[in-house]
């Protein structure tokens, strides 16, 4: 926070050059539009660590890590099991959580439902809205049929006023919607500028550690899908959540890309209804909602999102190309990975696709972030190319190497049990992933190479 007599300076993040006024071109490195406003350091400025709740525990001398007693982290369930899964079990006192997503995806709806579910806690909740009026938020709460008796709300964008009210009210949960609308009077730049977002977020995180308040920061995203503002915004918070979903689908996915109190890459699934977001307890049933008629180019994959296995349908379409450079379109997976699989199919599977357009899609808006889907994608492509249907009761997973070998993947037995639980009768999996004591009606066919897999199907 700006102290009396303290000035602002402009610093270049590329070379570190500092000067008293803004110019379009940095005098140090000659880069354009890189100077960012920030508070000038002063001898009277208190240390940024002095306000942290754990500042008193900072040792001036090194200590043995084995002698430090680890305190158990207490968690508060949110009432939404899918959100608790992503957070690692619930809310941690004094944590700062950043949640981002496209406009209208449901970020405010999710947080309003969370506050209504936790309204009976002893400290209450405080909802700071900088984009909507109090009446708009009240209308949304009534439309969602939420009980918000213990939820306090304030329409404010001044950081100093927000911190003043928060210190007076002492809420258990503080929601800032959104961080890009908050501004500090210590800086002259407009709300949403890099300096404003960085300074406001830093002070709100410091308040969370001081007062043991759980702070939610709602962040905007750019057209590329990344969180808007400085990258340091993601570094200073404890948890970063992304809320995703297709505009034409009612399903919403929430992922944890950073979590200091739990696992990352966890996935929570919600369905948008007239009364708000509803939890989807069995997402595999959604991603497997295929038609009644079997079609070529479709195969079921067992993938993992965090600690949960999911069954998802992989679709492929191969068609003759009339262009000099055939198209390779991958929706839900890396396009470079698709190009590699096509090369392996040609070299080690005898499937020439150099004059074919290839389209691959993962149903449900999921994204394949692991190599366990290589075998399923390759078989879906071959199924479409040869116009041969893969039986409905089959499930496939496995990694394909550049030499055409099928490599094992982590948690193979858990994937097979998930497939058996959903009624699948046959599985095609790497030979080294076949468990010895798997019971049930699931018949597992081990394969060591891509040619073996093609011969089986």
C-alpha positions in Angstrom: 0.0 0.0 0.0 1.2 3.5 -0.8 2.6 5.4 2.1 2.6 9.2 2.4 5.3 10.7 0.2 5.9 7.4 -1.7 6.1 7.7 -5.5 5.5 5.4 -8.3 8.1 4.3 -10.9 8.0 2.5 -14.2 10.1 -0.7 -14.6 10.8 -2.7 -17.6 10.3 -6.5 -16.9 12.6 -7.4 -19.8 15.8 -5.6 -18.6 14.9 -4.1 -15.2 15.4 -0.5 -16.3 13.6 2.0 -13.9 12.6 5.6 -14.6 10.1 8.1 -13.2 7.7 8.5 -16.1 6.2 6.2 -18.8 7.6 6.2 -22.3 6.7 4.0 -25.2 10.2 2.6 -25.8 12.4 1.3 -23.0 15.7 3.3 -22.9 17.5 0.2 -21.6 16.6 -2.6 -24.0 14.8 -0.5 -26.7 11.7 -2.7 -26.4 8.3 -1.2 -27.1 5.4 -0.9 -24.5 7.2 -2.9 -21.8 7.3 -0.3 -18.9 5.0 -1.2 -16.0 3.9 1.0 -13.2 4.8 -0.1 -9.6 5.5 1.5 -6.2 8.9 2.9 -5.7 10.9 1.2 -2.9 11.4 3.3 0.2 13.3 2.9 3.4 10.1 3.7 5.3 8.1 1.0 3.5 7.4 -1.9 5.8 8.6 -5.4 4.7 6.1 -7.3 2.6 6.6 -10.3 4.9 5.8 -8.3 8.0 2.0 -8.7 7.6 2.0 -12.4 7.0 0.5 -14.7 9.6 3.6 -16.9 9.4 6.1 -14.1 9.5 6.8 -14.6 13.2 7.9 -18.2 12.4 10.6 -17.1 9.9 13.9 -18.2 11.3 17.0 -16.0 11.1 19.2 -19.1 11.3 18.9 -22.4 9.4 17.1 -25.3 11.1 16.9 -29.0 10.4 13.9 -29.8 8.2 13.4 -33.0 10.2 12.9 -31.0 13.4 10.1 -28.8 12.0 6.7 -30.0 13.1 4.2 -30.3 10.3 0.8 -29.0 11.2 -2.2 -30.9 9.9 -4.2 -28.9 7.3 -7.8 -28.6 8.3 -10.4 -28.6 5.4 -13.9 -27.4 5.2 -16.2 -29.3 2.8 -17.9 -27.0 0.3 -21.0 -29.2 -0.1 -20.1 -29.8 -3.8 -18.2 -33.1 -3.9 -16.9 -32.4 -7.4 -15.4 -29.1 -6.3 -14.0 -30.7 -3.2 -12.3 -33.3 -5.4 -10.5 -30.6 -7.4 -9.5 -28.6 -4.3 -8.0 -31.7 -2.7 -10.7 -32.4 -0.1 -12.2 -29.0 0.7 -11.3 -25.4 1.5 -8.1 -24.6 3.5 -8.2 -21.8 5.9 -6.2 -18.8 4.8 -5.8 -20.0 1.2 -6.1 -17.9 -1.9 -7.9 -19.5 -4.9 -7.9 -18.1 -8.4 -10.7 -19.3 -10.7 -10.8 -18.4 -14.4 -13.0 -19.1 -17.4 -14.7 -17.8 -20.4 -17.4 -15.1 -19.9 -20.8 -16.7 -19.0 -19.3 -20.1 -18.3 -20.7 -20.1 -14.7 -17.9 -18.8 -12.4 -20.2 -16.5 -10.5 -22.9 -19.1 -10.3 -20.6 -21.7 -8.9 -19.2 -19.3 -6.2 -22.7 -18.1 -5.3 -23.8 -21.7 -4.8 -20.7 -22.4 -2.7 -21.4 -19.4 -0.5 -25.1 -20.4 -0.1 -24.0 -23.9 0.9 -21.5 -22.5 3.5 -23.8 -19.8 4.7 -24.2 -21.5 8.1 -20.5 -21.2 9.1 -19.6 -19.2 12.1 -17.8 -16.4 10.2 -20.2 -15.9 7.3 -19.2 -15.0 3.8 -18.6 -11.7 1.9 -19.2 -11.4 -1.8 -17.5 -8.4 -3.5 -18.9 -7.7 -6.9 -17.2 -5.2 -9.2 -18.9 -6.1 -12.5 -22.6 -6.4 -11.5 -24.9 -4.5 -9.2 -26.3 -5.9 -6.0 -29.7 -6.3 -7.6 -28.3 -8.4 -10.4 -26.6 -10.8 -8.0 -29.8 -11.0 -5.9 -31.9 -11.8 -9.0 -29.5 -14.6 -9.9 -29.7 -16.0 -6.3 -33.5 -16.0 -6.5 -33.5 -17.7 -9.9 -31.2 -20.4 -8.6 -33.4 -20.8 -5.5 -30.5 -20.3 -3.1 -30.7 -19.6 0.6 -28.4 -16.6 1.0 -29.4 -15.5 4.5 -25.9 -15.4 5.9 -24.2 -14.1 2.7 -23.2 -10.5 2.7 -22.6 -8.6 -0.5 -20.9 -5.3 -1.4 -20.5 -3.6 -4.8 -17.1 -2.0 -4.6 -13.9 -1.7 -6.7 -11.6 0.2 -4.4 -9.0 -2.1 -2.8 -8.5 0.1 0.2 -12.3 0.1 0.9 -12.6 -3.6 0.4 -9.8 -4.4 2.8 -11.3 -2.0 5.3 -14.7 -3.7 5.1 -13.2 -7.1 5.3 -11.2 -6.3 8.4 -14.4 -5.0 10.0 -16.7 -7.9 9.0 -14.0 -10.7 9.4 -15.7 -13.2 6.9 -14.7 -16.8 6.7 -14.8 -16.6 2.9 -14.2 -13.6 0.7 -15.0 -13.6 -3.0 -13.6 -11.0 -5.4 -15.6 -10.9 -8.6 -13.4 -10.0 -10.5 -9.8 -9.1 -9.8 -9.5 -7.2 -13.1 -12.1 -4.6 -11.8 -10.3 -3.8 -8.5 -8.0 -0.9 -8.4 -5.6 0.6 -5.7 -5.5 4.3 -5.1 -1.7 4.0 -4.7 -1.3 3.5 -8.4 -2.4 5.8 -11.2 -3.0 3.1 -13.9 -6.5 2.0 -14.8 -8.2 -1.1 -13.3 -7.1 -4.3 -15.1 -3.6 -3.0 -15.9 -0.7 -5.3 -15.1 0.4 -3.2 -12.1 -3.1 -2.9 -10.6 -3.8 -6.6 -10.9 -0.5 -7.6 -9.4 -0.6 -5.1 -6.5 -4.3 -5.8 -5.7 -3.8 -9.6 -5.8 -0.7 -9.4 -3.6 -2.5 -7.4 -0.9 -5.6 -9.7 -1.0 -3.3 -12.8 -0.6 -1.5 -11.0 2.3 -4.9 -10.3 3.9 -5.9 -14.0 3.5 -2.7 -15.1 5.4 -3.1 -12.4 8.1 -6.8 -13.1 8.9 -7.1 -16.8 8.0 -9.7 -15.9 5.5 -10.3 -18.1 2.4 -10.1 -15.7 -0.6 -11.6 -16.5 -4.0 -10.3 -14.4 -6.9 -12.3 -14.5 -10.2 -10.1 -13.8 -13.2 -10.8 -13.0 -16.8 -9.2 -15.0 -19.6 -7.7 -13.9 -22.9 -8.9 -15.1 -26.3 -6.3 -17.8 -26.2 -7.8 -19.2 -23.0 -5.1 -18.1 -20.6 -5.7 -16.0 -17.5 -5.5 -12.3 -18.2 -3.0 -10.2 -16.4 0.6 -10.8 -15.2 1.9 -14.4 -14.9 2.8 -13.6 -11.3 -0.9 -13.7 -10.5 -0.8 -17.5 -10.8 2.4 -17.8 -8.8 1.2 -15.9 -5.7 -2.0 -17.8 -5.1 -2.3 -21.2 -3.6 -4.7 -22.8 -6.1 -5.5 -22.1 -9.8 -8.7 -23.4 -11.2 -10.0 -23.3 -14.8 -13.7 -23.5 -15.6 -14.2 -24.9 -19.1 -17.1 -25.9 -21.3 -18.3 -25.7 -24.9 -20.8 -22.9 -25.7 -23.3 -25.5 -27.2 -23.0 -28.0 -24.3 -24.5 -27.8 -20.9 -21.6 -29.6 -19.2 -18.9 -27.7 -17.4 -15.5 -29.0 -16.4 -13.4 -27.5 -13.7 -9.6 -28.4 -13.5 -6.9 -27.6 -11.0 -3.7 -26.5 -12.7 -2.0 -25.6 -9.4 -2.8 -26.7 -5.9 -0.4 -26.3 -2.9 -2.8 -28.4 -0.8 -3.7 -31.3 -3.2 -3.1 -33.0 -6.5 -3.1 -31.1 -9.8 -5.0 -32.0 -13.0 -8.0 -33.2 -11.0 -11.3 -32.8 -12.9 -14.8 -32.0 -11.6 -17.8 -32.3 -13.9 -21.0 -30.2 -13.6 -24.1 -29.8 -15.6 -25.7 -26.4 -16.1 -29.4 -26.5 -15.4 -32.2 -23.9 -14.8 -31.4 -24.0 -11.0 -27.7 -23.7 -11.4 -24.8 -26.1 -11.6 -25.5 -29.7 -10.7 -22.8 -32.3 -9.9 -22.2 -35.2 -12.3 -21.2 -38.1 -10.1 -20.7 -40.6 -13.0 -19.1 -38.6 -15.9 -18.2 -41.7 -17.8 -21.9 -42.3 -18.5 -22.0 -38.9 -20.2 -18.9 -39.3 -22.3 -20.2 -42.7 -23.5 -23.6 -41.5 -24.7 -23.3 -43.0 -28.1 -26.1 -43.7 -30.6 -27.9 -47.0 -31.0 -26.2 -47.8 -34.3 -22.5 -48.7 -34.4 -20.4 -46.7 -36.7 -16.8 -47.0 -38.0 -14.2 -44.7 -36.6 -15.4 -44.9 -33.0 -13.6 -46.6 -30.0 -13.8 -46.3 -26.2 -10.7 -45.2 -24.3 -10.0 -45.4 -20.6 -8.1 -42.2 -19.7 -7.2 -40.7 -16.4 -7.9 -37.2 -15.1 -6.1 -36.7 -11.9 -6.9 -39.7 -9.6 -10.1 -40.8 -11.5 -10.3 -43.1 -14.5 -12.8 -41.9 -17.2 -14.3 -43.7 -20.2 -14.5 -41.5 -23.2 -15.3 -42.1 -26.8 -12.7 -41.3 -29.4 -14.0 -40.5 -32.9 -12.0 -40.4 -36.2 -12.9 -39.6 -39.7 -10.7 -40.4 -42.7 -11.6 -39.1 -46.1 -9.9 -38.8 -49.4 -8.2 -35.4 -49.7 -8.3 -33.2 -52.8 -5.8 -30.7 -51.5 -2.0 -30.7 -52.0 -1.5 -30.9 -48.3 -4.1 -33.1 -46.6 -5.7 -31.7 -43.4 -4.9 -33.1 -39.9 -7.4 -31.8 -37.4 -7.2 -32.9 -33.8 -9.9 -31.7 -31.3 -9.0 -32.7 -27.7 -5.4 -33.9 -28.4 -2.1 -32.6 -29.5 -1.8 -32.2 -33.3 1.9 -33.2 -33.2 1.0 -36.4 -31.4 -1.6 -37.1 -34.2 1.1 -36.6 -36.9 3.4 -39.0 -35.1 0.7 -41.7 -34.9 0.0 -41.4 -38.6 3.7 -41.8 -39.4 3.8 -44.9 -37.2 0.7 -46.3 -38.8 2.3 -46.0 -42.2 5.7 -47.4 -41.3 4.8 -50.2 -38.9 1.1 -50.8 -39.7 1.1 -50.6 -43.5 -1.7 -48.0 -43.5 -0.9 -45.2 -46.0 -2.7 -42.0 -45.2 -0.6 -39.4 -47.0 -3.5 -38.6 -49.4 -6.2 -38.7 -46.8 -7.8 -36.0 -44.6 -7.8 -37.1 -40.9 -10.0 -35.7 -38.2 -9.9 -36.8 -34.6 -12.3 -35.8 -31.8 -12.7 -36.6 -28.1 -16.4 -36.6 -27.2 -17.5 -34.3 -24.3 -15.0 -31.6 -24.6 -12.2 -33.5 -22.8 -8.6 -33.1 -23.6 -6.2 -36.1 -23.9 -3.1 -35.1 -21.9 -1.5 -38.5 -21.6 0.0 -41.0 -24.0 -2.4 -43.8 -22.9 -4.8 -42.8 -25.7 -2.3 -43.6 -28.6 -3.7 -47.0 -29.3 -7.3 -45.9 -29.2 -6.7 -43.0 -31.6 -4.7 -45.2 -34.0 -7.4 -47.9 -34.1 -10.2 -45.3 -34.5 -8.3 -43.9 -37.5 -7.9 -47.4 -39.1 -11.5 -48.2 -38.4 -12.7 -45.2 -40.3 -10.2 -45.7 -43.1 -11.2 -49.4 -43.7 -14.9 -48.7 -42.8 -14.9 -51.5 -40.3 -16.8 -51.2 -37.0 -15.1 -51.9 -33.7 -17.5 -53.9 -31.5 -19.4 -51.9 -28.9 -18.2 -53.9 -26.0 -14.5 -53.2 -26.6 -12.3 -50.8 -24.7 -8.7 -49.8 -25.6 -5.7 -48.1 -24.1 -2.0 -48.1 -24.5 1.0 -46.0 -25.6 2.6 -46.5 -29.0 6.3 -46.0 -29.5 8.1 -44.9 -32.6 9.1 -48.5 -33.4 5.5 -49.6 -33.3 5.7 -51.2 -29.9 2.7 -50.9 -27.5 4.1 -49.6 -24.1 2.4 -50.0 -20.7 0.7 -47.1 -19.1 0.3 -46.2 -15.4 -2.6 -47.6 -13.4 -3.5 -50.3 -15.9 -5.4 -52.5 -13.5 -7.5 -49.6 -12.3 -8.5 -48.7 -15.9 -9.6 -52.3 -16.5 -11.7 -52.3 -13.4 -13.4 -49.1 -14.5 -14.2 -50.7 -17.8 -15.6 -53.8 -16.2 -17.7 -51.7 -13.9 -19.5 -50.1 -16.9 -20.3 -53.4 -18.6 -17.5 -53.8 -21.1 -16.7 -57.4 -22.1 -13.4 -57.1 -24.0 -10.3 -55.0 -23.5 -7.2 -54.4 -25.7 -4.3 -53.4 -23.5 -0.5 -53.5 -23.4 0.8 -57.0 -22.4 2.7 -55.6 -19.4 -0.5 -54.0 -18.0 -2.4 -57.2 -17.7 -3.0 -58.1 -14.0 -2.9 -61.7 -12.9 -5.9 -61.7 -10.6 -8.5 -59.7 -12.5 -11.9 -61.2 -12.0 -15.3 -60.6 -13.7 -16.5 -60.9 -17.2 -13.9 -58.6 -18.8 -11.8 -60.5 -21.3 -8.4 -58.8 -21.7 -6.3 -59.3 -24.9 -2.7 -58.4 -24.5 -0.8 -56.9 -27.4 2.9 -56.0 -27.7 3.0 -54.3 -31.1 0.7 -52.2 -33.3 0.5 -54.9 -35.9 -0.8 -57.3 -33.2 -3.5 -54.8 -32.3 -4.5 -54.3 -35.9 -4.7 -58.1 -36.4 -7.0 -58.5 -33.4 -9.5 -55.9 -34.6 
